[in-house]
């Protein structure tokens, strides 16, 4: 008999526990919980702080065209003469000035050519000196009628040939000097080194880049815009560029729309120039925000929000009484923040004075 009573009590207790669990999951036991927009009377006294209102506004709806930051002007630094690389004097990310020495090639062969050209020039100058002396001698003899006109013509022709050879030898010296100078590769413009494509010991050849630089004209975002939206973009238009990695937005001016769509993706390449900023680097990810419409939203100053644990609370005035309400916020809009739930717009809010924020 006693065993049956214990069994019955166990069954009853289990049923009661099951009913309690069902009621709890159904939300009947919500003591102390606050739902978005739920308010609680605090005080009728005027608290200290700044009074503001929740603003009803219309925010733009943007299409986010993904893209990459690239230099406005990208330069490939190459050698004009072949040669073994002795040293590279710059590293990626380094700023360089116009004319600064970047790469040094082995110039011994070009130095030897220069010496050979100078020797040839010296020899031709000796020939010119002898031809001038002979020309003067024949001229004097002709004046004394001791030489013929034919001899004078021959002396003149010999002097002219010698002068032509001297001029050619001089050009060869200049060419050898220029070739020797090309063994020291300098920066064509001021800018920043992006990549090193060669190392000491490599063979430099004309047409094979050694370095890639960005000229000092800044960066631009190159984004792919669907063909259905390309009509909303025009050169000279200012659009917002979102840089998620840096958590910031910049204003860019559309420079160019490539007038040819990619047949695979049906997109147009749009290039928008960014303002100069030292923290921006080529290759970073960005999004070009293209306005496609507007939507209603409620904005409040970010300073009006107080954190209570994981909750976001505001102090508002309702029916003459200052109360607290829980809200759910969205993205920041400058110094304001969008309220997704908890407010309808037009409410009078309090930004607590310093020392009265809690």
Steps between C-alpha positions, in 0.01 A plus 500: 500500500780735592685422176191590297473837682865583422450408137190721478684795659787458252259510206324811637833679558611422145175635358535821702860546380391448139221758534744750657745448211224557241388821676862626519571439134169669415623821664272495807794545738659825369564672829759779470539474118469806278383485139598762241298815555383394846527794741497544874419814695803653668432851621299813432794721595690662214831312467823677409616481143432604141155454349479368143235340281496178305502609136301342219717514189539331167829320447633407158482139390831413336621224275845390613729449203808314624841604377870538572719800573758557227749778424374776274832478318699175518853503355720207407867579556720326242863502396586643159811283465567136587719430800543304820331662800747599772257655749145623552488798732127510583240281668124468439309780669793741491442855376750620239570832330527576131850406382587296808727202425309172525702223329871463421615274215846364426645776280850364429419409141351843432798670667733308265293612201527859615878475531522347153283779356716765666812338354344505154411867548860580592626325186257686272599831658862424413393434142310830496806683628717357222233576237478863618876540484509357148210722397680811625824396326329443164314827534825691551662325204200579285527868590865486388395309188709204619198265520215424265129551555456124485736454798299761692176316432651172618624660823156650562329164443745327739430760770123461461527119525710534814247741656213260416689214663560717806128581526411132472756407765355773727150353457631155590649642820167664589311177430742304717452755781123467475517120502724510808253736668217255432674249730367712788120488483329803658141575598312657207266687738446549870281231653489178698654164417232230482690185395852374439506267202875428497781432744879552498662252265209492257553601139324826412369523145316779318127438518522295822374706799725523804264697725140618500429847636195711556537863402409759757149547360327291767270199475166422343236233546437283198158340546275281284153651452212294351380621163153574640653760736776650289258770384489631858873575490666778301853648480551777754234361734592477869417168666573344837762227528474262794825348633389219734850409619553854630144559611480830312339659199651747253361713220636412157455668163421281199784544251415251229244241393660248266258496202500124459316240708648171607294244306549239774379710797300770317679769700678827419828606658461831685807690626453750784786712637550501878642782714859448605542318831821338629309206647364393160694246296461348156322165503263582787133400477230764462136545401359773278157603632261582214169661607198308371222641723406612852347344810350643821713482813526637853825662612609600848834631629731215590565673835137446600553123522612336823623145527347287774679170467414381151199732478481844338287746694379856446328743738186655350208713613156343475181644650710754692709229666863417423527132429754251370449297185696225335584550134669306224746698291643459153783671314666824599421806288774743600433611859156339493383141502200339337234354732348181363244443778385660824421851368250639251663838441430837657564383858682739730822341620757584761876509450617474862743759628849386593491304822129425462520239224413206725 
